[in-house]
Amino acid sequence: MAGVAAADRLYFRQLLSGRDFATDDRVARQMVNFVYLIGDRESGEAVIVDAAYAVGDLLAVLEDDGMRCTGVLATHYHADHVGGSLGGWPIEGAAALLERVSVPVHVQRDEVPWVRRAAGLSEADLVAHDSGDVVSAGGIDITLVHTPGHTPGSQCFLVEGRLVSGDTLFLEGCGRTDLPGSDPAAMYESLTTRLAAVPDDTVLFPGHRYSPEPSAPMAAVRRENYVFAPRSAEQWLAMFGR
């Protein structure tokens, strides 16, 4: 792919579980997870965001597109994002991917022990990051933003006007805050402070398809999503009976 124009170098694909891959997996169809492939068309390098379900399908998509996997980015530790057991149902994930390709799995530092337990990965498999760190796929830089609340080490990814938000923020609603490691107060701070610097014209790409549209500009999300209605932490916590 040598000679690709700078404006066309970004490789970005949004794949829906149960539709675009893992089509025979009923859990994948029910969970409607999004997996993202982000890379550099010129170098052919790409990372997989939240590699779960049929990892062979994900690698096949990359191969068909003339790309190769050079890393995994994990938004958080839950099995439908990194693999493991979901209510007793086994979900293939990052561990199975590493049996096929030897690549680093990039996680937020606070999420390391959670990812190790959930996904069956070793510490040597993981690269721990702090907020503001940059992971590159070829010449494409992806900025990591720590957004605790859904889990202690939840993180979002900023790349060329796009925000891949995992389960921190959906077009409608946000990630649950009643699960192990969740924190409603931290979620409020993440939404109103940590993500406040994200421009309105940035396009939000969530971790699940919980709305009719698969993506939307942050301006529309901030205007229409009820999680931005509270004007104080007290109002926010009142939504959770705190």
C-alpha positions as CSV (number, residue, x, y, z in Angstrom):
1,M,0.0,0.0,0.0
2,A,3.0,2.3,-0.5
3,G,2.1,5.8,-1.6
4,V,-1.2,6.0,0.2
5,A,-2.2,9.7,0.6
6,A,-1.9,11.0,4.2
7,A,-5.6,11.8,4.3
8,D,-6.5,8.2,3.4
9,R,-4.0,6.4,5.6
10,L,-6.4,5.8,8.5
11,Y,-7.9,2.3,8.4
12,F,-11.0,2.2,10.6
13,R,-13.7,-0.5,10.7
14,Q,-16.6,-1.0,13.1
15,L,-17.7,-4.6,13.2
16,L,-20.9,-5.8,15.0
17,S,-20.7,-9.2,16.7
18,G,-23.3,-11.7,15.5
19,R,-23.6,-9.8,12.2
20,D,-20.2,-9.0,10.8
21,F,-18.4,-11.8,12.6
22,A,-19.2,-14.6,15.0
23,T,-22.4,-15.0,13.1
24,D,-23.1,-18.5,14.6
25,D,-22.6,-17.3,18.2
26,R,-25.9,-16.6,19.9
27,V,-24.2,-14.8,22.8
28,A,-22.5,-12.5,20.3
29,R,-25.8,-11.8,18.6
30,Q,-27.4,-11.0,22.0
31,M,-24.6,-8.8,23.3
32,V,-24.3,-6.7,20.1
33,N,-20.7,-5.8,20.9
34,F,-18.7,-3.6,18.5
35,V,-15.1,-4.5,17.7
36,Y,-12.9,-1.9,16.0
37,L,-10.0,-2.4,13.6
38,I,-7.7,0.7,13.5
39,G,-4.6,0.9,11.5
40,D,-2.4,2.5,8.8
41,R,-3.2,1.5,5.2
42,E,0.3,2.5,4.1
43,S,2.2,0.2,6.5
44,G,-0.6,-2.4,6.8
45,E,-0.4,-2.4,10.6
46,A,-3.6,-2.5,12.7
47,V,-4.8,-3.0,16.2
48,I,-8.0,-4.7,17.3
49,V,-10.1,-2.9,19.9
50,D,-11.8,-5.4,22.3
51,A,-10.9,-8.7,20.6
52,A,-13.7,-11.1,21.6
53,Y,-15.9,-13.8,20.2
54,A,-14.5,-15.3,16.9
55,V,-11.0,-13.9,16.9
56,G,-10.2,-16.0,13.7
57,D,-13.0,-14.0,11.9
58,L,-11.4,-10.7,13.0
59,L,-8.0,-11.8,11.8
60,A,-9.6,-12.9,8.5
61,V,-11.2,-9.5,8.0
62,L,-7.8,-7.8,8.5
63,E,-6.1,-10.2,6.0
64,D,-8.8,-9.7,3.4
65,D,-8.2,-5.9,3.8
66,G,-4.5,-6.4,3.3
67,M,-3.8,-5.6,7.0
68,R,-2.1,-7.5,9.8
69,C,-2.7,-7.4,13.6
70,T,0.1,-5.7,15.6
71,G,-1.7,-5.3,18.9
72,V,-4.8,-5.4,20.9
73,L,-6.4,-2.4,22.8
74,A,-8.7,-3.3,25.6
75,T,-11.3,-0.9,26.8
76,H,-12.0,-2.9,30.0
77,Y,-11.9,-6.4,31.6
78,H,-15.4,-7.7,30.9
79,A,-15.6,-11.0,29.1
80,D,-17.5,-9.7,26.1
81,H,-14.6,-7.3,25.4
82,V,-11.5,-9.4,26.2
83,G,-12.8,-13.0,26.5
84,G,-13.5,-15.2,29.5
85,S,-16.7,-16.4,31.2
86,L,-19.9,-14.4,30.9
87,G,-22.4,-15.9,33.3
88,G,-20.9,-19.3,32.7
89,W,-20.8,-18.9,28.9
90,P,-17.2,-19.1,27.6
91,I,-16.3,-16.3,25.2
92,E,-13.2,-16.5,23.1
93,G,-11.0,-13.5,23.4
94,A,-7.5,-12.1,23.6
95,A,-5.9,-15.3,24.9
96,A,-7.1,-17.2,21.9
97,L,-5.9,-14.4,19.6
98,L,-2.4,-14.6,21.1
99,E,-2.2,-18.2,20.2
100,R,-2.4,-17.1,16.6
101,V,-0.4,-13.9,16.6
102,S,2.2,-12.7,19.1
103,V,1.2,-9.1,19.9
104,P,0.9,-6.9,23.0
105,V,-2.4,-6.3,24.7
106,H,-2.6,-2.7,25.8
107,V,-4.6,-2.0,29.0
108,Q,-5.0,0.8,31.5
109,R,-2.8,0.3,34.5
110,D,-5.6,0.0,37.0
111,E,-7.2,-2.7,34.9
112,V,-4.2,-5.1,34.7
113,P,-5.3,-7.4,37.6
114,W,-8.9,-7.5,36.4
115,V,-7.9,-8.3,32.8
116,R,-5.5,-11.0,33.9
117,R,-8.2,-12.8,36.0
118,A,-11.0,-12.4,33.4
119,A,-9.2,-13.1,30.2
120,G,-6.6,-15.6,31.4
121,L,-3.7,-13.5,30.3
122,S,-0.3,-13.3,32.0
123,E,1.4,-10.1,33.0
124,A,3.9,-10.6,30.2
125,D,1.0,-10.4,27.7
126,L,-0.1,-7.0,28.9
127,V,1.3,-3.5,28.5
128,A,0.1,-1.2,31.2
129,H,-0.7,2.4,30.3
130,D,-1.6,5.7,31.9
131,S,-4.1,8.3,30.6
132,G,-2.6,10.3,27.7
133,D,-0.3,7.5,26.5
134,V,-0.2,7.0,22.7
135,V,-0.3,3.6,21.0
136,S,0.7,3.7,17.3
137,A,-0.4,1.4,14.4
138,G,2.1,2.3,11.8
139,G,1.9,6.1,11.4
140,I,-1.6,6.3,13.1
141,D,-1.5,7.5,16.7
142,I,-4.2,6.5,19.1
143,T,-4.5,8.4,22.4
144,L,-5.6,6.5,25.5
145,V,-8.0,8.3,27.9
146,H,-8.6,6.8,31.3
147,T,-12.3,6.9,32.1
148,P,-13.1,5.0,35.3
149,G,-16.6,4.3,36.4
150,H,-17.8,1.2,34.6
151,T,-14.6,-0.4,35.8
152,P,-11.5,0.9,37.6
153,G,-9.4,1.0,34.4
154,S,-11.9,1.6,31.7
155,Q,-10.4,3.6,28.9
156,C,-11.4,5.3,25.6
157,F,-9.4,5.8,22.5
158,L,-9.1,9.0,20.4
159,V,-8.0,8.7,16.8
160,E,-8.4,11.4,14.1
161,G,-11.7,12.8,15.2
162,R,-13.2,9.6,16.5
163,L,-13.8,8.5,20.1
164,V,-14.0,4.7,20.7
165,S,-15.6,4.6,24.1
166,G,-16.1,1.0,25.1
167,D,-18.8,0.9,27.8
168,T,-18.0,4.3,29.2
169,L,-20.4,6.1,27.0
170,F,-23.1,5.0,24.6
171,L,-25.2,7.1,22.2
172,E,-28.0,6.5,24.7
173,G,-26.9,6.0,28.3
174,C,-23.6,4.9,29.8
175,G,-22.0,1.7,31.2
176,R,-23.5,0.1,34.3
177,T,-22.1,1.2,37.6
178,D,-23.4,-1.6,39.8
179,L,-20.9,-4.2,38.8
180,P,-17.6,-5.3,40.6
181,G,-15.2,-2.4,40.3
182,S,-17.8,0.1,39.2
183,D,-18.1,3.6,40.8
184,P,-21.0,6.0,39.9
185,A,-19.0,9.0,41.2
186,A,-16.0,8.1,39.1
187,M,-18.3,7.7,36.0
188,Y,-19.7,11.2,36.5
189,E,-16.2,12.6,36.7
190,S,-15.2,10.7,33.6
191,L,-18.2,11.9,31.6
192,T,-18.1,15.5,32.7
193,T,-14.4,16.2,33.2
194,R,-12.2,13.6,31.5
195,L,-14.3,13.6,28.3
196,A,-15.1,17.3,28.4
197,A,-12.0,18.1,26.3
198,V,-13.4,16.0,23.4
199,P,-14.7,18.4,20.8
200,D,-18.3,18.4,19.8
201,D,-17.5,17.3,16.2
202,T,-15.7,14.2,17.4
203,V,-17.7,11.1,16.4
204,L,-18.6,8.7,19.2
205,F,-18.2,5.0,18.4
206,P,-19.5,2.9,21.4
207,G,-18.8,-0.6,22.6
208,H,-22.3,-1.9,22.0
209,R,-25.1,-1.1,19.6
210,Y,-27.7,0.0,22.1
211,S,-29.2,2.6,19.8
212,P,-30.6,2.7,16.2
213,E,-27.5,4.5,14.9
214,P,-24.0,3.0,15.3
215,S,-22.3,6.3,15.9
216,A,-23.0,10.0,16.3
217,P,-21.2,13.3,16.9
218,M,-20.4,14.2,20.5
219,A,-22.5,17.3,20.1
220,A,-25.6,15.2,19.5
221,V,-24.8,12.8,22.3
222,R,-24.3,15.6,24.8
223,R,-27.6,17.2,23.7
224,E,-29.7,14.0,23.6
225,N,-28.2,11.5,26.1
226,Y,-29.9,11.6,29.5
227,V,-26.6,11.0,31.3
228,F,-25.6,14.6,30.6
229,A,-28.8,16.0,32.1
230,P,-27.6,16.2,35.7
231,R,-25.8,19.5,36.5
232,S,-24.0,18.4,39.6
233,A,-22.5,15.3,41.1
234,E,-25.3,15.3,43.7
235,Q,-28.0,15.2,41.0
236,W,-26.0,12.4,39.2
237,L,-25.7,10.3,42.3
238,A,-29.4,10.8,43.1
239,M,-30.1,8.9,39.8
240,F,-28.5,5.9,41.6
241,G,-30.3,6.3,44.9
242,R,-27.1,7.6,46.6
